[in-house]
Amino acid sequence: MDERFELLFDGDCGLCRACVRWLERRDVHGRLRCAPSFTCTWPDAASLPFADTVIVRDAEGATYFRSTAVARALAAVPGFWGLVGRWFVVVNRFAPARRLNDLLYEIVGRNRRTISNGLVRVGLLDASCRLPDSSTP
């Protein structure tokens, strides 16, 4: 399995950046090309929901969103986390499971600023991942 993927993420989100760095450290075979969504040059970029989700595209052009995109990205790395990703790829083929996983993804997405700042406060993310509170003008 030597499939390559492009992963586009919110480059302004500390939690997103930290997750991508984590993935890149584990991508020892170079199967993922990760970039902030604002750098996307895909012909259909204007129609993609960059503000709402991480997006993964495979070499054949199939595009994945939300929890399925996360599962595809995880499946690209070797070892335990790749196994977890491959399991979620299979689970997400079933609509009820995918809907539940997408709901969890959306809850985290809506609260990513609070999560990022909280993880910085407890020392699990470095200070560069801190984002302004949504109440800050």
VENQUI-V582434 format. One record per residue. N is the residue number from 1. PSI is psi in radians with two decimals (NA if undefined). D_LAST is the distance of its C-alpha to the last C-alpha in Angstrom with 2 decimals. Layout:
N:PSI:D_LAST
N:PSI:D_LAST
This chain:
1:1.79:47.12
2:0.51:45.61
3:2.49:43.02
4:2.62:40.00
5:2.59:36.47
6:2.31:33.33
7:2.15:30.12
8:2.30:26.80
9:2.94:23.62
10:1.79:19.85
11:-0.21:19.77
12:-0.11:16.10
13:2.12:16.81
14:-0.73:18.25
15:-0.74:20.51
16:-0.82:21.79
17:-0.74:22.55
18:-0.73:24.34
19:-0.71:26.34
20:-0.75:27.37
21:-0.71:28.50
22:-0.83:30.47
23:-0.80:32.11
24:-0.63:32.94
25:-0.54:34.69
26:-0.24:36.84
27:1.16:37.56
28:-0.30:40.66
29:0.07:42.28
30:0.67:39.46
31:-0.29:39.17
32:2.34:35.38
33:1.90:33.57
34:2.41:29.86
35:2.61:27.22
36:2.52:23.55
37:-0.49:23.47
38:-0.15:22.17
39:0.03:25.58
40:2.33:27.62
41:0.27:30.57
42:2.50:32.31
43:-0.54:33.82
44:0.29:32.17
45:-0.66:28.67
46:-0.41:27.21
47:0.01:28.43
48:2.54:27.11
49:1.08:24.27
50:-0.57:22.39
51:-0.32:19.06
52:-0.27:21.07
53:2.76:23.63
54:2.57:25.43
55:2.30:28.33
56:2.33:31.75
57:2.32:34.55
58:3.11:38.11
59:-0.44:40.75
60:-0.08:42.16
61:0.01:38.88
62:2.38:38.19
63:2.37:34.47
64:2.56:33.06
65:2.86:29.78
66:-2.29:28.14
67:-0.53:30.65
68:-0.63:33.49
69:-0.76:31.65
70:-0.78:31.03
71:-0.76:34.71
72:-0.72:35.94
73:-0.79:34.04
74:-0.73:35.40
75:-0.35:38.84
76:-0.31:38.88
77:2.65:39.04
78:2.95:42.35
79:-2.73:43.34
80:-0.82:42.01
81:-0.56:38.53
82:-0.68:40.17
83:-0.76:42.44
84:-0.80:39.53
85:-0.78:37.92
86:-0.63:41.24
87:-0.78:41.69
88:-0.54:38.33
89:-0.78:39.27
90:-0.83:42.41
91:-0.71:40.78
92:-0.11:38.15
93:-0.33:41.07
94:2.08:41.49
95:-0.79:39.11
96:-0.71:38.60
97:-0.75:37.72
98:-0.73:35.40
99:-0.75:33.59
100:-0.81:33.19
101:-0.69:32.03
102:-0.65:29.54
103:-0.78:28.21
104:-0.72:27.74
105:-0.79:26.09
106:-0.62:23.61
107:-0.81:22.87
108:-0.75:22.12
109:-0.77:20.06
110:-0.43:17.83
111:0.31:17.38
112:-0.55:17.35
113:-0.82:14.10
114:-0.76:15.58
115:-0.82:18.96
116:-0.88:18.04
117:-0.67:16.51
118:-0.73:19.49
119:-0.55:21.96
120:-0.80:20.71
121:-0.65:21.14
122:0.05:24.66
123:0.20:25.57
124:-0.30:26.11
125:2.59:23.59
126:2.85:23.15
127:-0.39:20.03
128:-0.24:19.37
129:-0.08:18.57
130:2.41:15.65
131:2.66:12.39
132:2.49:8.89
133:2.60:8.79
134:-0.32:7.67
135:-0.22:6.30
136:2.25:3.83
137:NA:0.00
